Amino acid sequence: INEYFLYLQINEGDGAFYGPKIDISVSDALNRKFQCATLQLDFQLPDRFKLEFSAEDETKLERPVMIHRAILGSVERMFAILLEHYKGKWPFWLSPRQAIVCPVSAKSVDYAKQVSYRFSSYAVVHSQFLSCPDFYYSAYYKFPRAIF
């Protein structure tokens, strides 16, 4: 196993009552560790639910083993880790708003509309601030500091 993993730690007495499991932890921007993914073999529930299947030769019934898995752990925890890691500035692929179109002067409003239309045709989620006659004045008061 050590050949494939960077760091492996056995948690003695971890309290996994179904069966053996693998927990995968990730580190956030402050180097704190959080459990994210988990894979666990469950020998208890198949017995409790009396699950059985026929073997290859169909002469006897076998008890299956269930596999529980959570690839990202809880979605909320994963988003909290990503939010902290990216310091609130989501990457393009994850951002709910991927671009902001804001003309730098009144002369460039028509071009900004063309850019906005092109973004829409490529399904780029964006906002537009097209009523910016004086960019420097309006940017200070209206323009968002980060794309959320």
Residue frames as a rotation matrix with the C-alpha (Angstrom) as fourth column:
ILE 1
0.571 0.821 0.000 0.00
0.821 -0.571 0.000 0.00
0.000 0.000 -1.000 0.00
ASN 2
0.382 -0.471 -0.795 2.81
0.244 -0.778 0.579 2.43
-0.892 -0.414 -0.182 0.81
GLU 3
-0.609 -0.601 0.517 3.94
0.627 0.034 0.778 2.14
-0.486 0.798 0.356 -2.81
TYR 4
-0.306 0.600 0.740 0.74
0.815 -0.237 0.529 3.89
0.493 0.764 -0.416 -3.97
PHE 5
0.770 0.637 -0.015 0.05
0.530 -0.627 0.571 6.35
0.354 -0.447 -0.821 -1.15
LEU 6
0.088 -0.735 0.672 2.06
-0.123 -0.678 -0.725 9.31
0.989 -0.019 -0.150 0.03
TYR 7
-0.760 -0.276 0.589 1.11
-0.581 -0.116 -0.805 8.87
0.290 -0.954 -0.072 3.65
LEU 8
0.095 0.761 -0.642 -0.75
-0.076 0.649 0.757 6.03
0.993 -0.023 0.119 5.32
GLN 9
-0.731 -0.252 0.634 -1.69
-0.620 -0.144 -0.771 5.98
0.285 -0.957 -0.051 8.98
ILE 10
-0.363 0.602 -0.711 -3.47
0.395 0.791 0.468 3.16
0.844 -0.112 -0.525 10.79
ASN 11
-0.327 0.366 0.871 -6.00
-0.757 -0.653 -0.010 4.45
0.565 -0.663 0.491 13.32
GLU 12
-0.784 -0.003 -0.621 -6.07
0.287 0.886 -0.365 1.81
0.551 -0.464 -0.693 16.04
GLY 13
-0.553 0.628 -0.547 -9.40
0.756 0.103 -0.647 1.66
-0.350 -0.771 -0.532 17.88
ASP 14
-0.989 0.129 0.077 -11.04
-0.070 -0.850 0.523 4.05
0.132 0.511 0.849 15.43
GLY 15
-0.533 0.836 0.134 -14.47
-0.192 0.035 -0.981 2.62
-0.824 -0.548 0.141 16.17
ALA 16
-0.434 0.392 -0.811 -15.37
-0.880 0.008 0.474 1.45
0.192 0.920 0.341 12.67
PHE 17
-0.348 0.351 0.869 -18.01
-0.561 0.664 -0.494 -1.09
-0.751 -0.660 -0.034 13.68
TYR 18
0.712 0.619 -0.331 -19.09
-0.629 0.353 -0.693 -2.23
-0.312 0.702 0.641 10.19
GLY 19
0.746 -0.558 0.364 -15.67
0.635 0.761 -0.134 -3.43
-0.202 0.331 0.922 9.08
PRO 20
-0.260 -0.937 -0.234 -12.38
0.750 -0.349 0.562 -2.05
-0.608 -0.030 0.793 7.78
LYS 21
0.831 0.543 0.119 -12.39
0.508 -0.655 -0.559 1.37
-0.226 0.525 -0.821 6.16
ILE 22
-0.384 -0.876 0.293 -10.19
0.923 -0.376 0.085 3.86
0.036 0.303 0.952 4.38
ASP 23
0.707 0.508 -0.492 -10.55
0.533 -0.840 -0.102 7.54
-0.465 -0.190 -0.865 5.27
ILE 24
-0.112 -0.715 0.690 -8.95
0.932 -0.316 -0.176 10.12
0.344 0.624 0.702 3.02
SER 25
0.434 0.174 -0.884 -8.04
0.632 -0.758 0.161 13.46
-0.642 -0.629 -0.439 4.55
VAL 26
0.268 -0.345 0.900 -7.25
0.744 -0.520 -0.420 16.71
0.613 0.782 0.117 2.79
SER 27
-0.364 -0.455 -0.812 -5.47
0.837 -0.543 -0.071 19.81
-0.409 -0.706 0.579 4.03
ASP 28
0.765 0.625 0.154 -6.88
0.638 -0.702 -0.317 23.30
-0.090 0.341 -0.936 3.76
ALA 29
0.540 -0.542 0.643 -4.98
0.169 -0.679 -0.714 26.55
0.824 0.495 -0.275 3.11
LEU 30
0.433 -0.358 0.828 -3.99
-0.845 -0.480 0.234 26.70
0.313 -0.801 -0.510 6.79
ASN 31
-0.462 -0.652 -0.601 -2.66
-0.511 0.750 -0.420 23.12
0.725 0.113 -0.680 6.63
ARG 32
-0.364 0.455 0.813 -5.46
-0.777 0.332 -0.534 21.77
-0.513 -0.826 0.233 8.85
LYS 33
-0.975 -0.022 -0.221 -6.56
-0.141 0.832 0.537 18.23
0.172 0.555 -0.814 8.04
PHE 34
-0.162 0.974 0.158 -10.18
-0.872 -0.066 -0.485 17.31
-0.462 -0.216 0.860 7.32
GLN 35
-0.631 0.065 0.773 -11.62
0.225 0.969 0.102 13.89
-0.742 0.238 -0.626 6.58
CYS 36
-0.416 0.473 -0.777 -13.15
-0.854 -0.498 0.154 13.96
-0.314 0.727 0.610 3.16
ALA 37
0.091 0.434 -0.896 -13.64
-0.751 0.622 0.225 10.70
0.655 0.652 0.383 1.29
THR 38
-0.353 -0.192 0.916 -14.29
-0.776 0.607 -0.172 7.38
-0.522 -0.772 -0.363 2.98
LEU 39
-0.011 0.299 -0.954 -14.60
-0.666 0.710 0.230 3.81
0.746 0.638 0.191 1.74
GLN 40
-0.440 -0.079 0.895 -15.82
-0.857 0.334 -0.392 1.14
-0.268 -0.939 -0.215 4.14
LEU 41
-0.630 0.236 -0.739 -16.53
-0.163 0.891 0.424 -2.57
0.759 0.388 -0.523 3.99
ASP 42
-0.235 0.668 0.706 -19.70
-0.972 -0.168 -0.164 -3.54
0.008 -0.725 0.689 5.84
PHE 43
-0.833 -0.090 -0.545 -20.01
-0.124 0.992 0.026 -7.10
0.539 0.090 -0.838 7.11
GLN 44
-0.892 0.453 -0.001 -22.91
0.051 0.098 -0.994 -6.32
-0.450 -0.886 -0.111 9.50
LEU 45
-0.290 0.860 -0.420 -25.82
-0.747 -0.478 -0.463 -5.03
-0.599 0.179 0.780 7.38
PRO 46
-0.340 0.206 -0.917 -25.85
-0.748 0.532 0.397 -7.89
0.570 0.821 -0.026 4.84
ASP 47
-0.876 0.007 -0.483 -26.19
0.258 0.852 -0.456 -10.27
0.408 -0.524 -0.748 7.78
ARG 48
-0.781 0.588 -0.209 -28.84
-0.027 -0.365 -0.930 -8.14
-0.624 -0.721 0.301 9.46
PHE 49
-0.101 0.754 -0.649 -30.88
-0.894 -0.355 -0.274 -7.89
-0.437 0.553 0.710 6.23
LYS 50
0.112 0.073 0.991 -30.28
-0.006 0.997 -0.073 -11.58
-0.994 0.002 0.112 5.48
LEU 51
0.537 -0.019 -0.843 -28.84
-0.801 -0.323 -0.503 -10.76
-0.263 0.946 -0.189 2.05
GLU 52
0.012 -0.516 0.856 -27.65
0.018 0.856 0.516 -13.73
-1.000 0.009 0.019 0.02
PHE 53
0.350 0.084 -0.933 -26.60
-0.919 -0.160 -0.359 -14.56
-0.179 0.984 0.021 -3.52
SER 54
0.920 -0.014 0.392 -25.91
0.052 0.995 -0.087 -17.81
-0.388 0.100 0.916 -5.29
ALA 55
0.018 -0.998 -0.064 -22.30
-0.288 -0.067 0.955 -18.73
-0.957 0.001 -0.289 -5.96
GLU 56
-0.401 -0.267 -0.876 -20.94
-0.891 -0.109 0.441 -19.56
-0.213 0.958 -0.194 -9.41
ASP 57
-0.956 -0.001 -0.293 -21.86
-0.097 0.945 0.313 -23.23
0.277 0.328 -0.903 -9.16
GLU 58
-0.259 0.931 0.257 -25.29
-0.734 -0.362 0.575 -22.30
0.628 -0.040 0.777 -7.68
THR 59
-0.125 0.187 -0.975 -25.05
0.358 0.925 0.131 -25.05
0.926 -0.332 -0.182 -5.06
LYS 60
-0.091 0.093 -0.991 -24.81
0.994 -0.043 -0.095 -22.78
-0.052 -0.995 -0.089 -2.02
LEU 61
0.755 0.415 0.507 -25.75
0.421 -0.900 0.111 -19.28
0.503 0.130 -0.855 -1.00
GLU 62
-0.358 -0.915 -0.185 -23.11
0.856 -0.242 -0.457 -16.71
0.374 -0.322 0.870 -0.05
ARG 63
0.558 0.427 -0.711 -23.33
0.703 -0.699 0.132 -13.62
-0.441 -0.574 -0.690 2.14
PRO 64
0.417 -0.423 0.804 -22.28
0.604 -0.532 -0.593 -10.42
0.679 0.734 0.034 0.27
VAL 65
-0.276 -0.501 -0.820 -20.16
0.863 -0.504 0.017 -7.61
-0.422 -0.703 0.572 1.66
MET 66
0.784 0.570 0.247 -21.54
0.621 -0.726 -0.296 -4.07
0.011 0.386 -0.923 1.29
ILE 67
-0.456 -0.885 0.095 -19.31
0.885 -0.462 -0.054 -1.18
0.091 0.060 0.994 0.32
HIS 68
0.714 0.565 -0.414 -20.13
0.611 -0.791 -0.026 2.25
-0.342 -0.234 -0.910 1.70
ARG 69
-0.386 -0.871 0.305 -18.47
0.922 -0.356 0.151 5.17
-0.023 0.340 0.940 0.00
ALA 70
0.802 0.460 -0.381 -18.57
0.431 -0.887 -0.164 8.94
-0.413 -0.032 -0.910 0.20
ILE 71
0.315 -0.733 0.603 -16.27
0.894 0.016 -0.448 10.35
0.318 0.680 0.660 -2.45
LEU 72
-0.197 -0.367 0.909 -16.32
0.132 -0.929 -0.347 13.96
0.972 0.051 0.231 -1.19
GLY 73
-0.863 0.079 -0.499 -17.52
0.501 0.002 -0.866 13.36
-0.068 -0.997 -0.041 2.35
SER 74
0.176 0.934 -0.312 -20.29
0.734 -0.336 -0.590 15.83
-0.656 -0.125 -0.745 3.03
VAL 75
0.197 -0.029 0.980 -20.88
0.871 -0.453 -0.189 18.32
0.450 0.891 -0.064 0.23
GLU 76
0.953 0.205 0.221 -21.00
0.083 -0.885 0.459 21.14
0.290 -0.419 -0.860 2.78
ARG 77
0.615 -0.786 -0.068 -17.59
0.159 0.039 0.986 20.21
-0.772 -0.617 0.149 4.20
MET 78
-0.028 -0.639 0.769 -16.08
0.943 0.238 0.232 19.97
-0.331 0.732 0.596 0.72
PHE 79
0.448 0.242 0.861 -17.40
0.615 -0.782 -0.101 23.41
0.649 0.575 -0.499 -0.26
ALA 80
0.991 -0.127 -0.039 -16.14
-0.049 -0.624 0.780 24.90
-0.124 -0.771 -0.625 3.01
ILE 81
0.274 -0.945 0.178 -12.68
0.489 0.296 0.821 23.47
-0.828 -0.138 0.543 2.34
LEU 82
-0.061 -0.267 0.962 -12.70
0.993 -0.118 0.030 24.77
0.105 0.957 0.272 -1.26
LEU 83
0.783 0.419 0.460 -13.99
0.377 -0.907 0.185 28.18
0.495 0.028 -0.869 -0.18
GLU 84
0.844 -0.516 -0.143 -11.22
-0.070 -0.371 0.926 28.52
-0.531 -0.772 -0.349 2.36
HIS 85
0.113 -0.846 0.521 -8.57
0.719 0.431 0.545 27.12
-0.686 0.313 0.657 0.01
TYR 86
-0.141 -0.108 0.984 -9.43
0.924 -0.372 0.092 29.60
0.356 0.922 0.153 -2.76
LYS 87
-0.776 -0.205 -0.597 -9.89
0.521 -0.741 -0.424 32.44
-0.356 -0.640 0.681 -0.22
GLY 88
-0.007 0.916 -0.401 -13.37
0.239 -0.388 -0.890 33.19
-0.971 -0.102 -0.216 -1.53
LYS 89
-0.001 -0.052 -0.999 -12.22
-0.862 -0.507 0.027 33.64
-0.508 0.860 -0.045 -5.12
TRP 90
0.495 0.303 0.815 -13.56
-0.022 0.941 -0.337 30.57
-0.869 0.149 0.472 -6.90
PRO 91
-0.729 -0.677 0.099 -11.71
0.040 0.102 0.994 29.27
-0.683 0.729 -0.048 -9.94
PHE 92
-0.661 0.446 -0.604 -13.42
-0.749 -0.447 0.489 29.79
-0.052 0.775 0.629 -13.29
TRP 93
-0.652 0.365 -0.665 -14.81
-0.129 0.811 0.571 26.24
0.748 0.458 -0.481 -13.50
LEU 94
-0.544 0.404 -0.735 -16.42
0.807 0.492 -0.327 26.45
0.230 -0.771 -0.594 -10.04
SER 95
-0.944 0.092 -0.317 -17.55
0.047 -0.913 -0.405 30.07
-0.327 -0.397 0.858 -9.91
PRO 96
-0.083 0.981 0.177 -21.29
0.768 0.176 -0.616 30.74
-0.635 0.085 -0.768 -10.01
ARG 97
0.941 0.227 -0.250 -20.41
0.015 -0.767 -0.641 33.95
-0.338 0.600 -0.725 -11.91
GLN 98
0.429 -0.811 0.399 -17.49
0.823 0.532 0.197 33.42
-0.372 0.244 0.896 -14.24
ALA 99
-0.599 -0.632 0.492 -17.03
0.776 -0.611 0.160 36.93
0.199 0.477 0.856 -15.63
ILE 100
0.244 0.611 -0.753 -18.11
0.567 -0.720 -0.400 40.54
-0.786 -0.330 -0.522 -15.26
VAL 101
-0.215 -0.234 0.948 -18.52
0.929 -0.347 0.126 42.80
0.300 0.908 0.292 -18.29
CYS 102
0.518 0.303 -0.800 -18.03
0.580 -0.812 0.068 46.47
-0.629 -0.500 -0.596 -17.49
PRO 103
0.553 -0.320 0.769 -17.18
0.673 -0.372 -0.639 49.06
0.491 0.871 0.009 -20.15
VAL 104
-0.255 -0.765 -0.591 -14.30
0.949 -0.316 0.001 51.40
-0.188 -0.561 0.806 -19.35
SER 105
-0.883 0.061 -0.466 -16.07
-0.082 -0.996 0.025 54.40
-0.463 0.060 0.884 -20.88
ALA 106
0.106 0.984 -0.145 -19.36
-0.288 -0.109 -0.951 55.40
-0.952 0.143 0.272 -22.46
LYS 107
0.034 -0.168 -0.985 -17.78
-0.991 -0.133 -0.011 54.83
-0.129 0.977 -0.171 -25.90
SER 108
-0.790 -0.481 -0.380 -17.23
-0.537 0.842 0.051 51.13
0.295 0.244 -0.924 -25.22
VAL 109
-0.319 0.755 0.573 -20.77
-0.639 0.275 -0.718 50.25
-0.700 -0.596 0.395 -24.08
ASP 110
0.579 0.558 -0.594 -21.71
-0.813 0.339 -0.473 48.79
-0.063 0.757 0.650 -27.48
TYR 111
-0.148 -0.719 -0.679 -18.61
-0.598 0.612 -0.517 46.61
0.788 0.329 -0.520 -27.51
ALA 112
-0.822 -0.108 0.559 -19.36
-0.555 0.372 -0.744 45.48
-0.127 -0.922 -0.366 -23.94
LYS 113
0.210 0.963 0.167 -22.82
-0.778 0.268 -0.568 44.41
-0.592 -0.011 0.806 -25.12
GLN 114
0.474 -0.118 -0.873 -21.21
-0.714 0.528 -0.459 42.33
0.515 0.841 0.166 -27.89
VAL 115
-0.643 -0.760 -0.097 -18.87
-0.507 0.517 -0.689 40.69
0.574 -0.394 -0.718 -25.38
SER 116
-0.536 0.527 0.660 -21.81
-0.662 0.222 -0.716 39.98
-0.524 -0.820 0.230 -23.07
TYR 117
0.548 0.753 -0.364 -23.77
-0.808 0.365 -0.462 38.43
-0.215 0.547 0.809 -25.96
ARG 118
0.102 -0.601 -0.793 -20.77
-0.610 0.592 -0.527 36.27
0.786 0.537 -0.306 -26.89
PHE 119
-0.829 -0.350 0.436 -20.38
-0.553 0.402 -0.730 35.08
0.081 -0.846 -0.527 -23.30
SER 120
-0.041 0.911 0.409 -24.06
-0.751 0.242 -0.614 34.12
-0.659 -0.333 0.675 -23.31
SER 121
0.585 0.276 -0.763 -23.68
-0.777 0.461 -0.429 32.16
0.233 0.843 0.484 -26.54
TYR 122
-0.249 -0.741 -0.624 -20.89
-0.325 0.671 -0.667 30.11
0.912 0.037 -0.408 -24.89
ALA 123
0.617 0.631 -0.471 -22.92
0.253 0.407 0.878 29.63
0.745 -0.660 0.092 -21.68
VAL 124
-0.597 -0.778 -0.194 -20.45
0.541 -0.212 -0.814 31.66
0.592 -0.591 0.548 -19.62
VAL 125
0.460 0.760 -0.459 -22.30
0.856 -0.242 0.456 32.82
0.236 -0.603 -0.762 -16.51
HIS 126
-0.664 -0.732 0.153 -21.61
0.696 -0.680 -0.233 36.53
0.274 -0.048 0.960 -16.18
SER 127
0.311 0.670 -0.674 -22.90
0.733 -0.620 -0.279 39.87
-0.605 -0.407 -0.684 -14.96
GLN 128
-0.239 -0.377 0.895 -22.90
0.855 -0.519 0.010 43.06
0.461 0.767 0.446 -16.93
PHE 129
0.091 0.174 -0.980 -22.55
0.618 -0.782 -0.082 46.62
-0.781 -0.598 -0.179 -15.74
LEU 130
-0.216 -0.146 0.965 -23.43
0.970 -0.149 0.195 48.50
0.115 0.978 0.174 -18.92
SER 131
0.741 0.488 0.461 -24.51
0.427 -0.872 0.238 51.79
0.518 0.021 -0.855 -17.36
CYS 132
0.359 -0.728 -0.583 -21.00
0.761 -0.133 0.635 52.93
-0.540 -0.672 0.506 -16.46
PRO 133
0.901 -0.004 0.434 -20.57
0.315 -0.683 -0.659 56.36
0.298 0.731 -0.614 -18.09
ASP 134
0.366 -0.822 0.435 -17.63
-0.783 -0.525 -0.334 57.21
0.503 -0.218 -0.836 -15.84
PHE 135
0.425 -0.182 -0.887 -15.75
0.122 0.982 -0.144 54.00
0.897 -0.047 0.439 -15.16
TYR 136
-0.599 -0.792 -0.118 -13.49
0.214 -0.016 -0.977 55.31
0.772 -0.610 0.180 -12.42
TYR 137
-0.581 0.472 0.663 -16.32
-0.784 -0.543 -0.301 56.82
0.218 -0.695 0.685 -10.41
SER 138
0.449 0.886 -0.112 -18.74
-0.832 0.461 0.309 53.93
0.325 -0.046 0.944 -10.88
ALA 139
0.158 -0.449 -0.880 -16.13
0.019 0.892 -0.452 51.19
0.987 0.055 0.150 -10.41
TYR 140
-0.815 -0.515 0.266 -15.31
-0.218 -0.154 -0.964 52.49
0.537 -0.843 0.013 -6.96
TYR 141
-0.522 0.687 0.505 -18.94
-0.818 -0.234 -0.526 52.36
-0.244 -0.688 0.684 -5.85
LYS 142
0.471 0.873 -0.122 -20.52
-0.856 0.420 -0.301 49.59
-0.212 0.247 0.946 -7.95
PHE 143
0.249 -0.408 -0.878 -17.89
-0.616 0.633 -0.469 47.20
0.747 0.658 -0.094 -9.20
PRO 144
0.983 0.149 0.109 -17.58
-0.179 0.612 0.770 44.06
0.048 -0.777 0.628 -7.04
ARG 145
0.283 -0.939 0.193 -14.18
-0.926 -0.216 0.309 43.31
-0.248 -0.266 -0.931 -5.56
ALA 146
-0.784 -0.485 0.387 -14.32
-0.379 0.868 0.320 39.57
-0.491 0.104 -0.865 -6.28
ILE 147
-0.328 0.667 -0.670 -16.32
-0.782 0.207 0.588 37.37
0.531 0.716 0.453 -8.60
PHE 148
-0.769 0.141 0.623 -18.58
-0.404 0.648 -0.645 35.21
-0.495 -0.748 -0.442 -6.43
